[in-house]
Amino acid sequence: MALFNMKAPVEYGEQQEAFEHFLVDFKTSPQETITTALGNITINEDDLSDDYDFMDEDDEGGQQRRRQQRAQKEPVHKYKLMLQELADRKINEVAIELDDIHTFEQDLGLELKLVESIERNTKHYVEIISRAIDKLMPQPTQGITFKDDVLDVLMANRAQRNQDLVEAAERATDPALLNEQYPAQLTRRYTLIFKPRTAMSGEPLKALSVRQVRGDHLGHLITIRGIATRVSDVKPIIQVSAYTCDRCGCEIFQPVSDKQYGPLTLCPSKDCKENQAKGQLYPSSRTSKFLPFQEVKIQELAEQVPIGQIPRTLTVLCYGTLVRKVHPGDTVDIAGIFLPTPYTGFQAMRAGLLTDTYLEAHDVVQHKKAYEDMQIDPLMERRIAKFFQSGNQYEYLAKSIAPEIFGHLDVKKALLLLLVGGVTKEVGDGMRIRGDINICLMGDPGVAKSQLLKYISKVAPRGVYTSGRGSSGVGLTAAVMRDPVTDEMVLEGGALVLADNGICCIDEFDKMDDNDRTAIHEVMEQQTISISKAGISTSLNARTSILAAANPLYGRYNTRLTAVENINLPAALLSRFDVMFLLLDTPTRETDAQLAKHVAYVHMHNKHPDLGTADGFVFSPAEVRAYVAKARTFRPVLPQNVADYMVKTYVRLRNQHKRNEKKSQNFGHTTPRTLLGIVRLAQALARLRFKNTVVQEDVDEALRLVEASKESLAMDDGARSGRRGLNASSKIFNLVKGLADSGACRADDMEDDDEDNENEFGVELNLRKVKERVIAKGFTENQWLTALEDYTELNIWQTTGNGSRLVFIVADDREGSQEL
């Protein structure tokens, strides 16, 4: 039975000629590209340039600048220049943007439907445009030298031999000679990719989820959004297999396009056939062509999964220049060709007639780039500079973290410093000192701990959110898996490895099993994960900050127990946290009313109320990420005077810790890790100021945050020791006494004095700094002045130095508050 001859729906010859004209004639300019990206808004370059000066108009610099502007305005042949760079071996990727083809087709009035044809039959048009590129490939501007790679020499010789065969076929009018040319795959040293259209009919194109991919998309160019869960190693995959005959010496090339192929054994050359020699073929890896290959598994995002369903996964195959562009944990848009593939091996026997599907990647777009890869646009740069000049960027950024959550300003400041981080140092002998900050939030239910963790995991470029109840030690560190491609035993990283150079948020930290929690100890200090299992002994990087949230021992904080009994975490783990906050839900009329108004406003208006910033301005998460990215480019150091101040402060903290142990009021251990934590917090504060030097104010603010976290731990001590009825003056006295004991707010000229002198003459404090601390705790200025006058009459303290210093003269036996 004869089949009907179907006419091809398109003329491939005409389309190839159109592609050749497109590669040669298409013009674009940087200014047009910027204008199109900004929505046809024309911006004069003089408005953006900081280096422009009207005095340059008359000199040589002004003329050179005008020449550069004219050169930038002139359109350039985008793809023609790309082909020349390809011939000169400067690039190895040809990226064809479908928007450019659409523009070219509209300008010339062509009706070949080039873009639609590419989107519907992408695999075939990769070959068609590759032929057009091979035909138009220009000669390199410089020849092969001894500095070039061996592959460059081989490619040049192959191209020269193909050219000689074409000329010989034309002279001898024998087309059969063209069959002896090298395969096209051997002479192409580039990867051709298509970049999908950004908009259709004036509306931006949306990426599909894995669940939305249907059989209609087979062979089409589609874009899928998901999170990468598994990324294989990069391995070479064969594209052209080469053999050498042991009889006639011919080279035989076998193009490979399927998943499996049968290697040739007998020589098919003309000499061996005529002589009936049956020469044996031996594989030649030197003249074969291999491509880098990587397999990626992407999974649906949580918001894309319907109710009651589990996330679906899709296999993505990356070739050539697209490998190593996706890492586990990245949220990506991958454009590629949706193709079927039959099962092989034992899977084929089990699957029967079923086939698997995969996506052949063409373009990868990262949603949350790493800090060092982030490019800040000029408009956001100017907004950051504007608020940086105001000097209140620390307060604005802290209030911009989860603005829908009421209060917790000190906690938000600590989370901001967690995002910025300190400076990681590597000493000459190879020892590494971590710069990442670890924070633990412990408190009653309903104080928005989980919401803060969710926000931080979204703002951080590599943020992983996990729950302690659903996480095992293997799930946090690494598991030994069998690679489905190579069938080898490989390591698959857990949550801490996925959050490398990011933040790992662990909720329900107290619900974790003790054996699983011990896996975090090494990560929090050494920032590595040591694995010895299944014959694999290695060390994985886990350079991550840990943000943990936990509930007290009995769900809510029990005021009848001490803080250590309530926290119920081992001391070895607690010492690894730089800052630990205890968030208690204590009912007070004023705070409860403000909280209720805040929550009601958010539900009524779907936004947060005014936070007290200038013009009600709040940084968006993208702006916070951009500010943090710029701040992390600085590497602050400690000058000598600040280092001396920190040494004396640390000694005072240890003395305070010793006194607290005697009075059984110890809530946290002051260890050398505490000093390192203060250094990291001070460096993060210096980074927020865009400075490379830490100043004393940074250390004071770091100490204040550490004190604030310890004050939250000590909040219940006042209640259990009968201090609930203290008036405002007594509370202010307790606050000032705590500042004197911890060494904060010291007068500047007293920092270099000995401790003996301080005990003999009293502790001198800076009155202005003490007043700021008191006002920051919610006391009014009248209450401060009243307390200052009352305790001055009792000779507890005195003001000296024209009212700029407060001399605290409480003896050691005068412990506790001086209640009025």
Disulfide bonds with the S-S distance in Angstrom:
none
